């Protein structure tokens, strides 16, 4: 259900912000529309422009800077109305309504949409092997997680090309390619987004030989791990399935045993590679000993 609401949320606030800018001009620069603009436009601008342009892979849980901007904008609108002795015409009612709409929907996005409400997976347990995961390579040959045994492996389950936080996370992991190669780690990016979409991603990322994108048909692997997100994809994304996966990172040793797992409960919060690369270091190393 949440997936069906996110695009309307973004677009309604985006259009409200643009409309506020237009009204600011048409009203001979009435300052009330400045508040309405920042109350509605800030979040969609962050999600649609800044997250991608700045390569943001993770945020704080409650986005305090954006919330402060939003709150200040609403206070500004209320101050303007108070200074005028109350609401006097239709445009002022609209300005107040839009500002409050921006504030309420932002809270929905931060506290409801962003959170999975997930419980820890019973299949991702440190010191235990994962269940066998059926997967498909981009050449459409079938494989399973059993093929990972014998090599250290990093699994990154991501939502799809449409998710800027996912794309930035993958780029961040790719930036550690040399370090991962020295540690003898194979990297698997896994999604159910479809072979063609993943081929486009592979081309854009220009992945080194020890990286691979795998297709999770019908979310079979995700369901085996209990990390599927049914109906979690935004509506209005042609060419992508409606169901997706909850962002998850898993590290396996040569025996296929879990040595690290991150099951974020907020899709905007992803682990930085530096927080888990140490698990692949030889057990006798100083870093591995200090992290144990």
C-alpha positions in Angstrom: 0.0 0.0 0.0 2.8 2.5 0.9 4.4 2.0 -2.5 1.2 3.3 -4.2 1.4 6.5 -2.1 5.0 7.6 -2.5 4.8 9.0 -6.0 1.6 10.9 -5.3 3.3 12.3 -2.2 6.4 13.4 -4.1 4.5 14.8 -7.1 1.8 16.6 -5.0 4.4 18.3 -2.9 6.6 19.1 -5.9 3.6 20.7 -7.8 2.6 22.5 -4.6 6.1 24.0 -4.4 6.1 25.0 -8.0 2.6 26.5 -7.6 3.8 28.4 -4.6 6.7 29.9 -6.6 4.2 31.0 -9.3 1.9 32.5 -6.7 4.8 34.4 -5.1 5.3 36.1 -8.5 1.7 36.6 -9.3 0.9 38.1 -5.9 3.5 40.8 -6.2 5.9 38.7 -4.0 3.6 38.1 -1.1 6.0 36.6 1.5 3.5 34.0 2.7 4.3 31.9 -0.4 7.9 31.7 0.6 6.9 29.6 3.6 4.5 27.5 1.5 7.3 26.8 -1.0 9.8 25.5 1.5 7.1 23.6 3.4 6.3 21.5 0.3 9.2 21.6 -2.1 12.1 20.7 0.2 11.5 17.0 0.5 10.8 16.1 -3.2 13.8 18.3 -4.1 16.0 16.2 -1.7 14.7 12.9 -3.0 14.6 13.6 -6.7 17.7 15.9 -7.1 20.0 16.1 -4.1 20.1 12.3 -3.2 21.3 11.5 -6.7 23.5 14.5 -7.4 25.3 14.3 -4.1 25.6 10.5 -4.2 23.8 10.1 -0.8 23.7 6.4 0.3 22.2 6.9 3.7 20.6 9.6 5.8 19.8 10.1 9.5 16.6 8.4 10.6 14.6 11.6 11.2 16.1 14.0 8.6 16.5 16.8 11.2 17.7 19.5 8.8 14.8 19.0 6.4 12.4 18.9 9.4 13.8 22.2 10.7 13.3 23.8 7.3 9.8 22.5 7.1 8.9 23.7 10.6 10.5 27.1 10.0 8.4 27.4 6.8 5.2 26.5 8.6 6.0 29.0 11.4 6.7 31.6 8.8 3.2 31.1 7.2 1.5 31.2 10.6 3.4 34.4 11.4 2.3 36.0 8.2 -1.3 35.2 8.9 -1.0 36.5 12.5 0.6 39.7 11.3 -2.4 40.3 9.0 -4.9 39.7 11.8 -6.1 36.4 10.5 -7.1 34.8 7.2 -8.5 37.4 4.8 -8.9 35.8 1.4 -8.9 32.5 -0.4 -5.3 32.6 -1.4 -4.3 32.8 2.2 -6.4 29.8 3.1 -4.7 27.9 0.2 -1.3 28.9 1.4 -2.0 27.7 5.0 -3.5 24.5 3.7 -0.5 23.7 1.4 2.0 24.4 4.2 0.1 22.1 6.6 -0.2 19.5 3.9 3.6 19.6 3.4 4.2 19.3 7.1 1.8 16.4 7.7 2.9 14.4 4.6 6.6 14.9 5.5 5.9 13.2 8.9 4.2 10.4 7.1 7.2 9.9 4.8 9.7 10.0 7.6 8.0 7.9 10.3 5.7 5.6 8.2 6.9 5.2 4.6 10.6 5.0 5.3 10.3 2.2 7.9 9.9 -1.4 7.0 8.6 -2.5 10.4 10.7 -5.7 9.8 11.6 -8.4 12.3 15.1 -10.0 12.2 15.2 -12.8 9.7 15.4 -16.3 11.2 17.5 -17.3 8.2 20.2 -14.7 8.6 22.1 -15.7 11.7 25.7 -15.1 12.3 27.6 -18.4 12.5 25.0 -20.3 10.4 24.6 -21.1 6.7 21.9 -19.5 4.6 19.2 -21.6 3.1 20.0 -22.4 -0.6 18.9 -19.4 -2.7 17.8 -19.9 -6.3 19.2 -17.2 -8.5 19.7 -16.4 -12.2 22.7 -14.8 -14.0 22.2 -12.0 -16.5 22.9 -14.5 -19.3 19.8 -16.3 -18.0 21.6 -19.4 -16.8 20.4 -20.6 -13.4 22.6 -20.8 -10.3 22.2 -21.0 -6.5 23.9 -19.7 -3.4 25.6 -23.2 -3.2 28.0 -21.9 -5.9 29.3 -19.3 -3.4 30.9 -21.9 -1.2 34.7 -21.9 -1.5 35.0 -18.1 -1.7 34.2 -15.2 0.6 31.1 -13.5 -0.7 29.3 -10.2 -0.1 25.6 -10.2 -0.9 23.8 -6.9 -1.4 20.1 -7.1 -1.9 18.8 -3.9 -3.5 15.4 -2.7 -4.6 15.8 -1.5 -8.2 17.4 1.1 -10.5 14.6 3.6 -9.5 15.9 3.8 -5.9 18.6 6.5 -5.6 19.8 5.2 -2.2 20.3 1.7 -3.7 22.2 3.0 -6.6 24.5 5.1 -4.5 25.0 2.2 -2.1 26.1 -0.1 -5.0 28.5 2.6 -6.3 29.9 2.9 -2.8 30.5 -0.9 -2.6 32.0 -0.8 -6.1 34.4 2.0 -4.9 35.9 -0.7 -2.5 36.6 -3.0 -5.5 40.4 -3.1 -5.0 40.1 -3.7 -1.3 37.6 -6.5 -1.8 39.7 -8.1 -4.5 42.7 -8.1 -2.2 40.6 -9.8 0.5 39.4 -12.4 -2.1 35.8 -11.4 -1.9 33.2 -12.0 -4.6 30.4 -9.4 -4.7 26.8 -10.2 -5.7 24.2 -7.5 -6.2 20.8 -9.1 -6.1 17.4 -7.8 -7.2 14.2 -9.0 -8.7 14.0 -5.9 -11.1 14.4 -8.0 -14.3 17.2 -9.1 -16.5 17.1 -6.2 -18.9 17.0 -3.6 -16.1 20.0 -5.3 -14.4 21.9 -5.4 -17.7 21.5 -1.6 -18.0 22.7 -1.2 -14.5 25.7 -3.5 -15.1 26.6 -1.4 -18.1 26.3 1.9 -16.1 28.3 0.6 -13.2 31.0 -1.0 -15.3 31.6 -3.7 -12.7 35.0 -5.4 -12.3 35.3 -9.2 -12.7 34.7 -10.1 -9.1 31.3 -8.3 -9.1 28.1 -9.8 -10.5 24.4 -8.8 -10.6 22.0 -11.6 -10.1 18.3 -11.9 -10.7 16.0 -13.1 -8.0 13.0 -14.4 -10.0 9.7 -14.1 -8.1 11.7 -13.0 -5.1 12.4 -16.7 -4.4 15.7 -15.9 -2.6 14.3 -13.0 -0.7 11.3 -15.1 0.5 13.7 -17.8 1.6 15.4 -15.2 3.7 12.2 -13.4 4.8 13.3 -10.1 3.3 10.7 -9.6 0.6 8.8 -6.4 0.5 5.5 -7.1 -1.2 3.9 -4.1 -2.9 6.9 -2.1 -1.8 7.8 -0.6 -5.2 6.4 2.8 -6.1 3.4 2.6 -8.5 3.9 4.2 -11.9 7.3 2.6 -12.6 6.8 0.9 -16.0 9.0 -2.1 -16.6 9.5 -2.9 -12.9 7.7 -5.4 -10.7 5.3 -4.1 -8.0 7.1 -6.2 -5.4 10.6 -5.7 -4.2 13.1 -6.5 -1.4 14.1 -4.9 1.9 17.6 -3.6 1.6 19.9 -6.2 3.1 23.6 -6.8 3.3 25.1 -10.3 4.1 28.7 -11.4 4.3 29.6 -15.1 4.0 32.9 -16.8 4.6 34.4 -19.6 2.4 32.1 -22.2 4.0 29.0 -20.2 3.2 28.6 -19.2 6.9 27.1 -15.8 7.8 29.8 -13.6 9.3 27.8 -10.3 9.0 24.2 -9.3 8.4 22.6 -5.9 8.2 18.8 -5.8 8.1 18.0 -2.1 8.1 14.5 -1.2 9.3 14.7 2.1 7.3 15.3 2.1 3.6 17.3 5.3 3.8 19.8 3.9 6.3 22.4 1.6 4.7 25.7 0.4 6.3 28.9 2.0 5.0 31.3 -0.6 3.6 33.9 0.3 6.2 31.6 -1.0 8.9 31.7 -4.6 7.5 34.7 -5.1 5.3 36.8 -6.0 8.3 34.9 -9.3 8.7 36.6 -10.6 5.5 40.1 -10.1 6.9 42.0 -13.1 8.1 41.1 -14.1 11.6 44.6 -13.6 12.9 44.9 -10.1 11.7 44.9 -7.2 14.2 41.8 -5.6 12.6 39.9 -8.8 12.7 40.9 -9.6 16.2 39.9 -6.1 17.5 36.5 -6.3 15.7 35.7 -9.7 16.9 
